[in-house]
Amino acid sequence: DNSRTLNVDSTAMTLPMSDPTAWATAMNNLGMAPLGIAGQPILPGNILPLLDLAWCNLLLSLSSPFLDFDPALGMMTGIPPITPMMPGLGIVPPPIPPDMPVVKEIIHCKSCTLFPPNPNLPPPATRERPPGCKTVFVGGLPENGTEQIIVEVFEQCGEIIAIRKSKKNFCHIRFAEEYMVDKALYLSGYRIRLGSSTDKKDTGRLHVDFAQARDDLYEWECKQRMLAREERHRRRMEEERLRPPSPPPVVHYSDHECSVVAEKLKDDSKFSEAVQTLLTWIERGEVNRRSANNFYSMIQSANSHVRRLVNEKAAHEKDMEEAKEKFKQALSGILIQCEWKSQFCWKVEQIVAVYHSASKQKAWDHFTKAQRKNISVWCKQAEEIRNIHNDELMGIRREEEMEMSDDEIEETTETKETEESVEGKEAMESVRLMMLVNEKVLVGNYGSEILEKRNGK
């Protein structure tokens, strides 16, 4: 565990652990994302487990019999290294945590090679992304760079729609989709070298940035307008779904329709529909000399319903009076019960007062022992009965206070009250006042005074 080299038996090759480039390339050639020695991922988005030293030895020993490792190039020459630029691999992985450094790899293309920037340098600066941006600015191209080389480098990012190359070593590339721009930005900062030449005209440092193009802006605006139209259409469909159905249109007047409406006017269940049709016809001006008799007969049929409604109203009022009478009788029974409870409370309280007076020293000494025992037992029984009755009254009072609070809330929302509800509230108020009087009777002899004040009010 303390050694700093790995000995591979098959090739007798020493791989220094301090060379992260060779280590990452070896991992890439095995088809796995490279990991640092301490287990830190070199490429973001890696989900492989932490590799220990023995696992790394096994990987290198498995790969060495089939692949030749070139220490000078820091790569295996048997197969090309796996890089983010290879087809099928996304250049831009999931978002990277800010505290995780990203180590970019060498990218080998057919006509050129891309060398990653110094990982210690800050990331390249970019301008604010325009809405709907699909075009990138690429600067720092080699003087001998051709459009074919540009396509070879950037076609791995996605489908290229157009390339506008300038004579001043920069170009604009327009992609088919917006996400392809993010992949192209990954190449910003890379050093490009055409073939194996070291001439200054064959090298350059790429600078990739967002570009503002009128075509991108126009397509983005068209897309936004389309989304707005879809949203308006969705809202309109939702409103139409929630809108109540419209009433059917009123048919035009004819002799046949007139006979149908006349029959409907005689039916109580279809009377409202028929009356609406009759009203519409009259307002349209369908009444003339030829149809006047028909309209008169329909109006006469409507008038017959008036007499029927009056009779039904009288019957309902009679039923209401009977219900009121029954309610008054029930209420009088409740008041009688309340009065009896009031007398019960008063009498029990007087009896308890007699027992307490008899228990005083002035009269207590004149009773025998048996008489004193009986008076004490009677006094306890009467006090228990009084306490039970007091508890019942307090429970009733708490319920009535809750009902009163609910009534106050309802009064703020309701502005009109019918005559029947007013009478019912007055009856409940009288019962409530009687309960309050009963409670006062338990406390003292002020029940009669309270009742007189309440009745006077």
VENWO-V530841 format. One line per field, one symbol per residue. ss: DSSP state (a for helix, b for strand, c for the rest). psi: psi as a letter, one per 40 degrees, with the letter a starting at -180 (. if undefined). Layout:
# VENWO-V530841
ss=???
psi=???
This chain:
# VENWO-V530841
ss=ccccbbbbccccbbbbcccaaaaaaaaaacccccbcccccbcccccccccccaaaaaaaaaaaaccccbbccccbbccccccccccccccccccccccccccccccbbcccbbbbcccccccccccccccccccbbbbbcccccccaaaaaaaaaaaccbbbbbbccccbbbbbbcccaaaaaaacccccbbbbcccccaaabbbcbbbbcccaaaaaaaaaaaaaaaaaaaaaaaaaaaaaccccccccccccaaaaaaaaaaaaccccaaaaaaaaaaaaaacccccccaaaaaaaaaaaaaaaaaaaaaaaaaaaaaaaaaaaaaaaaaaaaaaaaaaaaaaaaaaaaaaaaaaaccaaaaccccaaaaaaaaaaaaaaaaaaaaaaaaaaaaaaaaaaaaaaaaaaaaacccccaaaaaaaaaaaaaaaaaaaaaaaaacccaaaaaaaaaac
psi=deieihhhddefhhhheegddddddddddefihiiideehhdhieheiihhadddddddddddddeihhhddefihediiihieeiiehhdhaiihidehihhiihhhideihhhiiheeiiiiiiihhihfhehihhifiidehidddddddeeedahhdihhhieffiihhhididddddddddeheihhhhbeieideeiihhhhiiihiddddddddddddddddddddddddddddehiiiiiihiihidddddddddddehddedddddddddddddefehaddedddddddddddddddddddddddddddddddddddddddddddddddddddddddddddddddddddeiddddeeiidddddddddddddddddddddddddddddddddddddddddddddheihidddddddddddddddddddddddddafedddddddddd.
